[in-house]
Amino acid sequence: MRHAFLDHHSQTESPIHHLDARAKIVVFFTFILIGVSSPPTSFLLFSLLALALIGIALLARLPLGHLLKKVLVVLPFLFVVTLSIPFMKKDAVGGGYDLGLGGLSLSRSGLWILWNVVIKSCLGVFSVILLSSTTSFPQLIRGLEKLGSPRIFTMLTSFMYRYSFILIDEMHRMKRARDSRCFGGRWFWQLKVIGYMIGTLFLRSFHRGERVYMAMLSRGYHGTMPETKARRLGLGEVVFLFLTPFLFFLRIYLG
């Protein structure tokens, strides 16, 4: 069974998809770095970063609606964490907006903090989504290795990604078995069955993971994955990498 909850659309044919993973990692990391390091008043810079990311998405032939839905998923979590800041943050000069609700007011500095967190988080999440949507997970892991990421980190991340599929497959099998036995009844009985399912899911995924590991050992696995020879960067990667100094120029000039 194939699952694509992390690298959905990564098999699309486009100029961006054919670029080397190393170039895309460097460029999208630069987008995140420039966005995070910019002051909250850099409206023009934020707009240019957003337009550049949208342009890359269009060049990659990705549906903007699908990408924006993924970005919007993060907003509820951001608001849960930051929504109270405008009400709790007090300005030194007393600036703010009185809501007329029992002395409740919004502080200007708190609103700036809220804006700062939301815009930078959205730009960062959009960059990560674009990277994962234009690069398959194995290519992303190999790109991180070639850029000097620790082998233990990339190896554990790769195993976590692959073993998550085992967990999902076992969960789907158990769900089909549960539904075929006319699952229902009172809520107490449902909780009891779900509790049994969670315990069984853990045991099944653990034993299946052990079998996968033993199969890897029988095929010569000795703690490290075989290295692949990195191809040379072509003209497309060089042109794409020119975005990096251009973004730093915008940060210095507009930030």
C-alpha positions as protocol buffer text, in pm:
chain_id: "A"
residue {
  index: 1
  type: MET
  ca { x: 0 y: 0 z: 0 }
}
residue {
  index: 2
  type: ARG
  ca { x: 134 y: 342 z: -94 }
}
residue {
  index: 3
  type: HIS
  ca { x: 79 y: 646 z: 124 }
}
residue {
  index: 4
  type: ALA
  ca { x: 171 y: 1001 z: 23 }
}
residue {
  index: 5
  type: PHE
  ca { x: 80 y: 1213 z: 320 }
}
residue {
  index: 6
  type: LEU
  ca { x: 424 y: 1380 z: 328 }
}
residue {
  index: 7
  type: ASP
  ca { x: 537 y: 1396 z: -34 }
}
residue {
  index: 8
  type: HIS
  ca { x: 206 y: 1431 z: -214 }
}
residue {
  index: 9
  type: HIS
  ca { x: 252 y: 1554 z: -576 }
}
residue {
  index: 10
  type: SER
  ca { x: 625 y: 1471 z: -558 }
}
residue {
  index: 11
  type: GLN
  ca { x: 595 y: 1259 z: -875 }
}
residue {
  index: 12
  type: THR
  ca { x: 453 y: 1542 z: -1087 }
}
residue {
  index: 13
  type: GLU
  ca { x: 646 y: 1627 z: -1404 }
}
residue {
  index: 14
  type: SER
  ca { x: 778 y: 1985 z: -1390 }
}
residue {
  index: 15
  type: PRO
  ca { x: 1109 y: 2176 z: -1413 }
}
residue {
  index: 16
  type: ILE
  ca { x: 1116 y: 2215 z: -1034 }
}
residue {
  index: 17
  type: HIS
  ca { x: 1063 y: 1844 z: -973 }
}
residue {
  index: 18
  type: HIS
  ca { x: 1361 y: 1756 z: -1194 }
}
residue {
  index: 19
  type: LEU
  ca { x: 1601 y: 1977 z: -997 }
}
residue {
  index: 20
  type: ASP
  ca { x: 1853 y: 1819 z: -763 }
}
residue {
  index: 21
  type: ALA
  ca { x: 1728 y: 1789 z: -406 }
}
residue {
  index: 22
  type: ARG
  ca { x: 2036 y: 1972 z: -272 }
}
residue {
  index: 23
  type: ALA
  ca { x: 1950 y: 2288 z: -465 }
}
residue {
  index: 24
  type: LYS
  ca { x: 1589 y: 2283 z: -347 }
}
residue {
  index: 25
  type: ILE
  ca { x: 1689 y: 2227 z: 16 }
}
residue {
  index: 26
  type: VAL
  ca { x: 1929 y: 2523 z: 9 }
}
residue {
  index: 27
  type: VAL
  ca { x: 1683 y: 2759 z: -161 }
}
residue {
  index: 28
  type: PHE
  ca { x: 1379 y: 2674 z: 51 }
}
residue {
  index: 29
  type: PHE
  ca { x: 1587 y: 2687 z: 369 }
}
residue {
  index: 30
  type: THR
  ca { x: 1697 y: 3036 z: 259 }
}
residue {
  index: 31
  type: PHE
  ca { x: 1331 y: 3136 z: 223 }
}
residue {
  index: 32
  type: ILE
  ca { x: 1270 y: 3024 z: 582 }
}
residue {
  index: 33
  type: LEU
  ca { x: 1584 y: 3198 z: 711 }
}
residue {
  index: 34
  type: ILE
  ca { x: 1504 y: 3528 z: 538 }
}
residue {
  index: 35
  type: GLY
  ca { x: 1143 y: 3519 z: 657 }
}
residue {
  index: 36
  type: VAL
  ca { x: 1231 y: 3442 z: 1019 }
}
residue {
  index: 37
  type: SER
  ca { x: 1508 y: 3703 z: 1039 }
}
residue {
  index: 38
  type: SER
  ca { x: 1299 y: 3987 z: 892 }
}
residue {
  index: 39
  type: PRO
  ca { x: 1134 y: 4245 z: 1119 }
}
residue {
  index: 40
  type: PRO
  ca { x: 753 y: 4233 z: 1137 }
}
residue {
  index: 41
  type: THR
  ca { x: 725 y: 4570 z: 961 }
}
residue {
  index: 42
  type: SER
  ca { x: 882 y: 4437 z: 637 }
}
residue {
  index: 43
  type: PHE
  ca { x: 549 y: 4416 z: 454 }
}
residue {
  index: 44
  type: LEU
  ca { x: 704 y: 4452 z: 107 }
}
residue {
  index: 45
  type: LEU
  ca { x: 961 y: 4180 z: 177 }
}
residue {
  index: 46
  type: PHE
  ca { x: 695 y: 3941 z: 307 }
}
residue {
  index: 47
  type: SER
  ca { x: 484 y: 4010 z: -3 }
}
residue {
  index: 48
  type: LEU
  ca { x: 778 y: 3941 z: -236 }
}
residue {
  index: 49
  type: LEU
  ca { x: 861 y: 3618 z: -53 }
}
residue {
  index: 50
  type: ALA
  ca { x: 501 y: 3501 z: -80 }
}
residue {
  index: 51
  type: LEU
  ca { x: 485 y: 3591 z: -451 }
}
residue {
  index: 52
  type: ALA
  ca { x: 813 y: 3408 z: -515 }
}
residue {
  index: 53
  type: LEU
  ca { x: 683 y: 3094 z: -341 }
}
residue {
  index: 54
  type: ILE
  ca { x: 357 y: 3112 z: -537 }
}
residue {
  index: 55
  type: GLY
  ca { x: 557 y: 3152 z: -859 }
}
residue {
  index: 56
  type: ILE
  ca { x: 762 y: 2841 z: -776 }
}
residue {
  index: 57
  type: ALA
  ca { x: 441 y: 2651 z: -703 }
}
residue {
  index: 58
  type: LEU
  ca { x: 296 y: 2751 z: -1041 }
}
residue {
  index: 59
  type: LEU
  ca { x: 620 y: 2657 z: -1217 }
}
residue {
  index: 60
  type: ALA
  ca { x: 604 y: 2320 z: -1040 }
}
residue {
  index: 61
  type: ARG
  ca { x: 245 y: 2273 z: -1164 }
}
residue {
  index: 62
  type: LEU
  ca { x: 112 y: 2229 z: -813 }
}
residue {
  index: 63
  type: PRO
  ca { x: -252 y: 2311 z: -726 }
}
residue {
  index: 64
  type: LEU
  ca { x: -247 y: 2627 z: -517 }
}
residue {
  index: 65
  type: GLY
  ca { x: -572 y: 2534 z: -347 }
}
residue {
  index: 66
  type: HIS
  ca { x: -423 y: 2211 z: -213 }
}
residue {
  index: 67
  type: LEU
  ca { x: -111 y: 2393 z: -89 }
}
residue {
  index: 68
  type: LEU
  ca { x: -309 y: 2670 z: 80 }
}
residue {
  index: 69
  type: LYS
  ca { x: -529 y: 2414 z: 256 }
}
residue {
  index: 70
  type: LYS
  ca { x: -216 y: 2259 z: 406 }
}
residue {
  index: 71
  type: VAL
  ca { x: -96 y: 2600 z: 521 }
}
residue {
  index: 72
  type: LEU
  ca { x: -435 y: 2681 z: 675 }
}
residue {
  index: 73
  type: VAL
  ca { x: -419 y: 2361 z: 881 }
}
residue {
  index: 74
  type: VAL
  ca { x: -144 y: 2525 z: 1089 }
}
residue {
  index: 75
  type: LEU
  ca { x: -340 y: 2843 z: 1165 }
}
residue {
  index: 76
  type: PRO
  ca { x: -569 y: 2697 z: 1437 }
}
residue {
  index: 77
  type: PHE
  ca { x: -265 y: 2576 z: 1633 }
}
residue {
  index: 78
  type: LEU
  ca { x: -100 y: 2917 z: 1595 }
}
residue {
  index: 79
  type: PHE
  ca { x: -409 y: 3099 z: 1717 }
}
residue {
  index: 80
  type: VAL
  ca { x: -444 y: 2869 z: 2017 }
}
residue {
  index: 81
  type: VAL
  ca { x: -89 y: 2959 z: 2122 }
}
residue {
  index: 82
  type: THR
  ca { x: -79 y: 3328 z: 2028 }
}
residue {
  index: 83
  type: LEU
  ca { x: -437 y: 3459 z: 2037 }
}
residue {
  index: 84
  type: SER
  ca { x: -412 y: 3562 z: 2402 }
}
residue {
  index: 85
  type: ILE
  ca { x: -92 y: 3766 z: 2349 }
}
residue {
  index: 86
  type: PRO
  ca { x: -267 y: 4087 z: 2231 }
}
residue {
  index: 87
  type: PHE
  ca { x: -480 y: 4082 z: 2547 }
}
residue {
  index: 88
  type: MET
  ca { x: -197 y: 4000 z: 2789 }
}
residue {
  index: 89
  type: LYS
  ca { x: 87 y: 4209 z: 2643 }
}
residue {
  index: 90
  type: LYS
  ca { x: 94 y: 4558 z: 2797 }
}
residue {
  index: 91
  type: ASP
  ca { x: 251 y: 4851 z: 2615 }
}
residue {
  index: 92
  type: ALA
  ca { x: 499 y: 5065 z: 2803 }
}
residue {
  index: 93
  type: VAL
  ca { x: 328 y: 5379 z: 2677 }
}
residue {
  index: 94
  type: GLY
  ca { x: -21 y: 5244 z: 2728 }
}
residue {
  index: 95
  type: GLY
  ca { x: -111 y: 5225 z: 2358 }
}
residue {
  index: 96
  type: GLY
  ca { x: -392 y: 4995 z: 2263 }
}
residue {
  index: 97
  type: TYR
  ca { x: -755 y: 4957 z: 2165 }
}
residue {
  index: 98
  type: ASP
  ca { x: -1026 y: 4948 z: 2431 }
}
residue {
  index: 99
  type: LEU
  ca { x: -1293 y: 4691 z: 2345 }
}
residue {
  index: 100
  type: GLY
  ca { x: -1538 y: 4818 z: 2604 }
}
residue {
  index: 101
  type: LEU
  ca { x: -1583 y: 4471 z: 2754 }
}
residue {
  index: 102
  type: GLY
  ca { x: -1507 y: 4504 z: 3122 }
}
residue {
  index: 103
  type: GLY
  ca { x: -1176 y: 4679 z: 3067 }
}
residue {
  index: 104
  type: LEU
  ca { x: -1060 y: 4431 z: 2803 }
}
residue {
  index: 105
  type: SER
  ca { x: -821 y: 4591 z: 2554 }
}
residue {
  index: 106
  type: LEU
  ca { x: -586 y: 4499 z: 2272 }
}
residue {
  index: 107
  type: SER
  ca { x: -228 y: 4618 z: 2297 }
}
residue {
  index: 108
  type: ARG
  ca { x: -46 y: 4734 z: 1985 }
}
residue {
  index: 109
  type: SER
  ca { x: 273 y: 4550 z: 2071 }
}
residue {
  index: 110
  type: GLY
  ca { x: 72 y: 4232 z: 2129 }
}
residue {
  index: 111
  type: LEU
  ca { x: -89 y: 4265 z: 1786 }
}
residue {
  index: 112
  type: TRP
  ca { x: 255 y: 4310 z: 1631 }
}
residue {
  index: 113
  type: ILE
  ca { x: 372 y: 3991 z: 1802 }
}
residue {
  index: 114
  type: LEU
  ca { x: 65 y: 3805 z: 1673 }
}
residue {
  index: 115
  type: TRP
  ca { x: 127 y: 3929 z: 1318 }
}
residue {
  index: 116
  type: ASN
  ca { x: 496 y: 3844 z: 1343 }
}
residue {
  index: 117
  type: VAL
  ca { x: 431 y: 3483 z: 1449 }
}
residue {
  index: 118
  type: VAL
  ca { x: 151 y: 3419 z: 1197 }
}
residue {
  index: 119
  type: ILE
  ca { x: 319 y: 3560 z: 884 }
}
residue {
  index: 120
  type: LYS
  ca { x: 656 y: 3395 z: 951 }
}
residue {
  index: 121
  type: SER
  ca { x: 496 y: 3062 z: 1037 }
}
residue {
  index: 122
  type: CYS
  ca { x: 285 y: 3066 z: 721 }
}
residue {
  index: 123
  type: LEU
  ca { x: 585 y: 3147 z: 500 }
}
residue {
  index: 124
  type: GLY
  ca { x: 794 y: 2878 z: 669 }
}
residue {
  index: 125
  type: VAL
  ca { x: 522 y: 2613 z: 642 }
}
residue {
  index: 126
  type: PHE
  ca { x: 458 y: 2707 z: 278 }
}
residue {
  index: 127
  type: SER
  ca { x: 829 y: 2663 z: 203 }
}
residue {
  index: 128
  type: VAL
  ca { x: 840 y: 2321 z: 369 }
}
residue {
  index: 129
  type: ILE
  ca { x: 523 y: 2210 z: 187 }
}
residue {
  index: 130
  type: LEU
  ca { x: 670 y: 2318 z: -147 }
}
residue {
  index: 131
  type: LEU
  ca { x: 990 y: 2129 z: -72 }
}
residue {
  index: 132
  type: SER
  ca { x: 807 y: 1809 z: 22 }
}
residue {
  index: 133
  type: SER
  ca { x: 567 y: 1843 z: -273 }
}
residue {
  index: 134
  type: THR
  ca { x: 847 y: 1873 z: -529 }
}
residue {
  index: 135
  type: THR
  ca { x: 1091 y: 1624 z: -375 }
}
residue {
  index: 136
  type: SER
  ca { x: 1024 y: 1263 z: -284 }
}
residue {
  index: 137
  type: PHE
  ca { x: 1123 y: 1163 z: 67 }
}
residue {
  index: 138
  type: PRO
  ca { x: 1411 y: 932 z: -40 }
}
residue {
  index: 139
  type: GLN
  ca { x: 1553 y: 1212 z: -258 }
}
residue {
  index: 140
  type: LEU
  ca { x: 1519 y: 1454 z: 32 }
}
residue {
  index: 141
  type: ILE
  ca { x: 1710 y: 1218 z: 262 }
}
residue {
  index: 142
  type: ARG
  ca { x: 1986 y: 1169 z: 5 }
}
residue {
  index: 143
  type: GLY
  ca { x: 2007 y: 1544 z: -48 }
}
residue {
  index: 144
  type: LEU
  ca { x: 2049 y: 1604 z: 324 }
}
residue {
  index: 145
  type: GLU
  ca { x: 2324 y: 1342 z: 335 }
}
residue {
  index: 146
  type: LYS
  ca { x: 2512 y: 1504 z: 47 }
}
residue {
  index: 147
  type: LEU
  ca { x: 2486 y: 1842 z: 220 }
}
residue {
  index: 148
  type: GLY
  ca { x: 2664 y: 1701 z: 524 }
}
residue {
  index: 149
  type: SER
  ca { x: 2374 y: 1609 z: 752 }
}
residue {
  index: 150
  type: PRO
  ca { x: 2472 y: 1346 z: 1015 }
}
residue {
  index: 151
  type: ARG
  ca { x: 2418 y: 993 z: 884 }
}
residue {
  index: 152
  type: ILE
  ca { x: 2251 y: 882 z: 1207 }
}
residue {
  index: 153
  type: PHE
  ca { x: 1992 y: 1160 z: 1169 }
}
residue {
  index: 154
  type: THR
  ca { x: 1907 y: 1080 z: 808 }
}
residue {
  index: 155
  type: MET
  ca { x: 1901 y: 705 z: 875 }
}
residue {
  index: 156
  type: LEU
  ca { x: 1664 y: 736 z: 1172 }
}
residue {
  index: 157
  type: THR
  ca { x: 1441 y: 978 z: 980 }
}
residue {
  index: 158
  type: SER
  ca { x: 1428 y: 737 z: 687 }
}
residue {
  index: 159
  type: PHE
  ca { x: 1334 y: 446 z: 915 }
}
residue {
  index: 160
  type: MET
  ca { x: 1068 y: 655 z: 1090 }
}
residue {
  index: 161
  type: TYR
  ca { x: 915 y: 744 z: 753 }
}
residue {
  index: 162
  type: ARG
  ca { x: 909 y: 384 z: 632 }
}
residue {
  index: 163
  type: TYR
  ca { x: 786 y: 234 z: 960 }
}
residue {
  index: 164
  type: SER
  ca { x: 499 y: 484 z: 969 }
}
residue {
  index: 165
  type: PHE
  ca { x: 361 y: 303 z: 663 }
}
residue {
  index: 166
  type: ILE
  ca { x: 371 y: -25 z: 854 }
}
residue {
  index: 167
  type: LEU
  ca { x: 172 y: 135 z: 1135 }
}
residue {
  index: 168
  type: ILE
  ca { x: -85 y: 276 z: 892 }
}
residue {
  index: 169
  type: ASP
  ca { x: -125 y: -56 z: 708 }
}
residue {
  index: 170
  type: GLU
  ca { x: -180 y: -245 z: 1034 }
}
residue {
  index: 171
  type: MET
  ca { x: -432 y: 16 z: 1144 }
}
residue {
  index: 172
  type: HIS
  ca { x: -628 y: -20 z: 817 }
}
residue {
  index: 173
  type: ARG
  ca { x: -634 y: -400 z: 849 }
}
residue {
  index: 174
  type: MET
  ca { x: -763 y: -381 z: 1205 }
}
residue {
  index: 175
  type: LYS
  ca { x: -1025 y: -124 z: 1107 }
}
residue {
  index: 176
  type: ARG
  ca { x: -1155 y: -349 z: 828 }
}
residue {
  index: 177
  type: ALA
  ca { x: -1166 y: -645 z: 1067 }
}
residue {
  index: 178
  type: ARG
  ca { x: -1352 y: -436 z: 1324 }
}
residue {
  index: 179
  type: ASP
  ca { x: -1609 y: -309 z: 1072 }
}
residue {
  index: 180
  type: SER
  ca { x: -1666 y: -661 z: 933 }
}
residue {
  index: 181
  type: ARG
  ca { x: -1773 y: -771 z: 1283 }
}
residue {
  index: 182
  type: CYS
  ca { x: -2053 y: -510 z: 1301 }
}
residue {
  index: 183
  type: PHE
  ca { x: -1873 y: -272 z: 1532 }
}
residue {
  index: 184
  type: GLY
  ca { x: -2118 y: -63 z: 1733 }
}
residue {
  index: 185
  type: GLY
  ca { x: -2310 y: -72 z: 2057 }
}
residue {
  index: 186
  type: ARG
  ca { x: -2290 y: 152 z: 2360 }
}
residue {
  index: 187
  type: TRP
  ca { x: -2008 y: 402 z: 2397 }
}
residue {
  index: 188
  type: PHE
  ca { x: -1854 y: 207 z: 2686 }
}
residue {
  index: 189
  type: TRP
  ca { x: -1825 y: -104 z: 2469 }
}
residue {
  index: 190
  type: GLN
  ca { x: -1675 y: 104 z: 2188 }
}
residue {
  index: 191
  type: LEU
  ca { x: -1408 y: 244 z: 2421 }
}
residue {
  index: 192
  type: LYS
  ca { x: -1324 y: -107 z: 2536 }
}
residue {
  index: 193
  type: VAL
  ca { x: -1281 y: -230 z: 2177 }
}
residue {
  index: 194
  type: ILE
  ca { x: -1075 y: 76 z: 2079 }
}
residue {
  index: 195
  type: GLY
  ca { x: -850 y: 19 z: 2381 }
}
residue {
  index: 196
  type: TYR
  ca { x: -791 y: -341 z: 2272 }
}
residue {
  index: 197
  type: MET
  ca { x: -719 y: -218 z: 1919 }
}
residue {
  index: 198
  type: ILE
  ca { x: -454 y: 29 z: 2038 }
}
residue {
  index: 199
  type: GLY
  ca { x: -271 y: -240 z: 2235 }
}
residue {
  index: 200
  type: THR
  ca { x: -294 y: -491 z: 1952 }
}
residue {
  index: 201
  type: LEU
  ca { x: -179 y: -229 z: 1701 }
}
residue {
  index: 202
  type: PHE
  ca { x: 134 y: -162 z: 1905 }
}
residue {
  index: 203
  type: LEU
  ca { x: 219 y: -533 z: 1933 }
}
residue {
  index: 204
  type: ARG
  ca { x: 152 y: -607 z: 1567 }
}
residue {
  index: 205
  type: SER
  ca { x: 353 y: -310 z: 1440 }
}
residue {
  index: 206
  type: PHE
  ca { x: 638 y: -396 z: 1678 }
}
residue {
  index: 207
  type: HIS
  ca { x: 657 y: -760 z: 1563 }
}
residue {
  index: 208
  type: ARG
  ca { x: 623 y: -666 z: 1197 }
}
residue {
  index: 209
  type: GLY
  ca { x: 899 y: -407 z: 1237 }
}
residue {
  index: 210
  type: GLU
  ca { x: 1120 y: -677 z: 1388 }
}
residue {
  index: 211
  type: ARG
  ca { x: 1053 y: -902 z: 1088 }
}
residue {
  index: 212
  type: VAL
  ca { x: 1141 y: -619 z: 849 }
}
residue {
  index: 213
  type: TYR
  ca { x: 1465 y: -556 z: 1037 }
}
residue {
  index: 214
  type: MET
  ca { x: 1559 y: -925 z: 1028 }
}
residue {
  index: 215
  type: ALA
  ca { x: 1490 y: -928 z: 654 }
}
residue {
  index: 216
  type: MET
  ca { x: 1724 y: -629 z: 615 }
}
residue {
  index: 217
  type: LEU
  ca { x: 1998 y: -809 z: 809 }
}
residue {
  index: 218
  type: SER
  ca { x: 1962 y: -1116 z: 590 }
}
residue {
  index: 219
  type: ARG
  ca { x: 2017 y: -893 z: 286 }
}
residue {
  index: 220
  type: GLY
  ca { x: 2345 y: -750 z: 413 }
}
residue {
  index: 221
  type: TYR
  ca { x: 2237 y: -448 z: 619 }
}
residue {
  index: 222
  type: HIS
  ca { x: 2515 y: -354 z: 864 }
}
residue {
  index: 223
  type: GLY
  ca { x: 2394 y: -32 z: 1025 }
}
residue {
  index: 224
  type: THR
  ca { x: 2437 y: 210 z: 734 }
}
residue {
  index: 225
  type: MET
  ca { x: 2254 y: 249 z: 407 }
}
residue {
  index: 226
  type: PRO
  ca { x: 2454 y: 213 z: 82 }
}
residue {
  index: 227
  type: GLU
  ca { x: 2569 y: 546 z: -59 }
}
residue {
  index: 228
  type: THR
  ca { x: 2469 y: 665 z: -402 }
}
residue {
  index: 229
  type: LYS
  ca { x: 2695 y: 875 z: -619 }
}
residue {
  index: 230
  type: ALA
  ca { x: 2575 y: 1234 z: -633 }
}
residue {
  index: 231
  type: ARG
  ca { x: 2522 y: 1372 z: -979 }
}
residue {
  index: 232
  type: ARG
  ca { x: 2675 y: 1702 z: -1078 }
}
residue {
  index: 233
  type: LEU
  ca { x: 2460 y: 2012 z: -1058 }
}
residue {
  index: 234
  type: GLY
  ca { x: 2334 y: 2122 z: -1397 }
}
residue {
  index: 235
  type: LEU
  ca { x: 2240 y: 2458 z: -1541 }
}
residue {
  index: 236
  type: GLY
  ca { x: 1889 y: 2439 z: -1394 }
}
residue {
  index: 237
  type: GLU
  ca { x: 2021 y: 2389 z: -1041 }
}
residue {
  index: 238
  type: VAL
  ca { x: 2270 y: 2677 z: -1082 }
}
residue {
  index: 239
  type: VAL
  ca { x: 1996 y: 2913 z: -1202 }
}
residue {
  index: 240
  type: PHE
  ca { x: 1768 y: 2805 z: -917 }
}
residue {
  index: 241
  type: LEU
  ca { x: 2047 y: 2856 z: -663 }
}
residue {
  index: 242
  type: PHE
  ca { x: 2081 y: 3218 z: -778 }
}
residue {
  index: 243
  type: LEU
  ca { x: 1765 y: 3280 z: -575 }
}
residue {
  index: 244
  type: THR
  ca { x: 1977 y: 3248 z: -259 }
}
residue {
  index: 245
  type: PRO
  ca { x: 2196 y: 3560 z: -304 }
}
residue {
  index: 246
  type: PHE
  ca { x: 1896 y: 3745 z: -448 }
}
residue {
  index: 247
  type: LEU
  ca { x: 1694 y: 3672 z: -133 }
}
residue {
  index: 248
  type: PHE
  ca { x: 1978 y: 3791 z: 88 }
}
residue {
  index: 249
  type: PHE
  ca { x: 1997 y: 4109 z: -120 }
}
residue {
  index: 250
  type: LEU
  ca { x: 1625 y: 4169 z: -67 }
}
residue {
  index: 251
  type: ARG
  ca { x: 1667 y: 4108 z: 306 }
}
residue {
  index: 252
  type: ILE
  ca { x: 1947 y: 4366 z: 331 }
}
residue {
  index: 253
  type: TYR
  ca { x: 1781 y: 4622 z: 103 }
}
residue {
  index: 254
  type: LEU
  ca { x: 1421 y: 4593 z: 222 }
}
residue {
  index: 255
  type: GLY
  ca { x: 1467 y: 4460 z: 575 }
}
